[in-house]
Amino acid sequence: MTDSLTSTLTDYYDAVPYDSHPFPQTSMEHLESLAFLFGLDAPSPANARVLELGCAAGGNLSPFAARHPDSRSLGVDLSSVQVAQGQVAIGHTGLSNIELRAFNIAEIDASFGQFDYIVCHGVYSWVPGPVQDAILRVCSENLAPNGVAYISYNVYPGWKAREIVRDAMILRGGPRDTPDEKLSYARGMLEFLEQSARADSVLKKTLDETMPIVRGSNSSYLLHEFLEPCNAPCYFKEFVARASAHGLAYLADAEPSTMFVQNYGEKVREPLLRECGGSQVMMEQYLDFLVNRTFRQTLLVKQDRAPDIRYRLDTERMRALSYAGVFSAEDGGPFTLDSQPQPCNAMRNLKVTLRLPLHKATAQVLDERYPASVPVDALLAEVSARTGEPRAVVEAPVLAMLEELLILGAVRIRRTPVQAAAVIDALPRAQDAVRKAPGLALEAGATAGTCNLWHELVALSLLERCLLPLLDGAHTHEALAEHLAAEARAERLRFIKDEKPLTDENGLREFTQQQVALALRDLRRKGLLAA
Ligand SMILES: C[S@@+](CC[C@H](N)C(=O)[O-])C[C@H]1O[C@@H](n2cnc3c(N)ncnc32)[C@H](O)[C@@H]1O
């Protein structure tokens, strides 16, 4: 069954393929960890069965499949053009545990089997109502009993204002023939409105709020978000009610810091706790109004698991997780293990002030090991060694600190530690799939990115691309430097010093050794070196 809107969408996605890349918030390791944090045991990603709905060219699914050879992944997408592109890319990597199929979500049935994780990112709001229902149906019928589903979607109230901008863009850009024309006419409309809007009007306020997003986004995003045939935001509470009609219950948000009322200030906390009477969904709906939220990434589970969900964090579960974080003192200096308050920068541009030696030691250990994640036992042992305090003394305050950082969103968690290198090995090793990625070849273009062990897209310099294929655990730093020197001699790489190409052997040797050291430092920090 293919209705006319579905064929319009197919044509649209065939003509304007989406940039297909990893989204860290959808990774199974992340979903497993969040389920665990909130009281549920979810299947291990290592051998999970995974389904991605609307997978485009599989850029989100294939790095997961590469990390877990014993898992099985299936991605479906309506656009045969994108699926074919993905199949070619998967063919290059040689992965045999992932399949992409050109298929309509609405036609998935029980014969597809059960999946431990079902991911549907950037699809739900952008498809007609019957396909939205099919997404929820599949997330219910095809989900294993202890599985986790992830669906992202646009929400009100934030999208109320954006809809005005979208409607104006469609009015002028919609009737044009090609995507480029649509975008160009739509941009023209916005320029006209910006120049003509009255200073005190709702339109002016709306444009002030939305134009930075329009200006800061690439064409692919704008076409899909603002000019696509479908974009139907809803309120969070409505989404949860629809999911409930399909036998699914709300578990968590993929960005858990948004769920904790204490992050919204004292004035909000007390009245909301009183008003919402323990309903997490109602409280988060109130918070959506407060922050004018535009987008949600919701984790769902089967309804019969709802009684086990706990939003009050449990110390035993906190203790069973491993943690990762980045911390640097604001003044650029080292952490001093004394009681002098030290303001510092943490991940996601968060600021925290560390006051106790054991807090600073915790931040120090996490930062040194990052991007490896540190199990609580190892963290406690190290903090105890650095502060000279017995483990029994540091345990409670370190766990309390981790809880605070977690609520704030300043640390990441994993149920199974991330196997990223905490130090640079004498024989450094990157994941096979990363080393063999076809985009790494220098002739593939000036820019290239790859997926790291945290399921993030990271950019690579030309030098890093040159070295990555050799990071197989069999090349010493010296051998890597010699490879760079040989590339320079063959004029495939050119090193410039004092504005002149570096050609003398001694200079080349010293320079390439330095470059290898710097590149390995950066590759480790980017999460591309395996433990
Ligand atoms: C905005 S893109 C998102 C792609 C990808 N999940 C991402 O976030 O990068 C939406 C995708 O959903 C696919 N899609 C839309 N309707 C579909 C349907 N009924 N069945 C399968 N895929 C569909 C489109 O072809 C497109 O690739």
The ligand as a Gaussian input file, in Angstrom:
#p B3LYP/6-31G(d) Opt

LIG

0 1
 C       14.610000      13.150000       8.222000
 S       15.141000      11.613000       7.627000
 C       15.966000      10.947000       9.012000
 C       16.948000       9.897000       8.639000
 C       17.797000       9.353000       9.794000
 N       17.024000       8.613000      10.738000
 C       18.545000      10.484000      10.458000
 O       18.072000      10.973000      11.497000
 O       19.575000      10.901000       9.935000
 C       13.659000      10.642000       7.580000
 C       13.852000       9.287000       6.921000
 O       12.656000       8.528000       7.071000
 C       12.409000       7.827000       5.873000
 N       10.969000       7.514000       5.798000
 C        9.943000       8.376000       5.702000
 N        8.768000       7.687000       5.672000
 C        9.091000       6.373000       5.770000
 C        8.321000       5.169000       5.776000
 N        7.002000       5.186000       5.693000
 N        8.979000       3.991000       5.861000
 C       10.348000       3.949000       5.914000
 N       11.103000       5.069000       5.922000
 C       10.500000       6.259000       5.835000
 C       12.876000       8.771000       4.783000
 O       13.153000       8.114000       3.565000
 C       14.120000       9.380000       5.427000
 O       15.285000       8.667000       5.121000

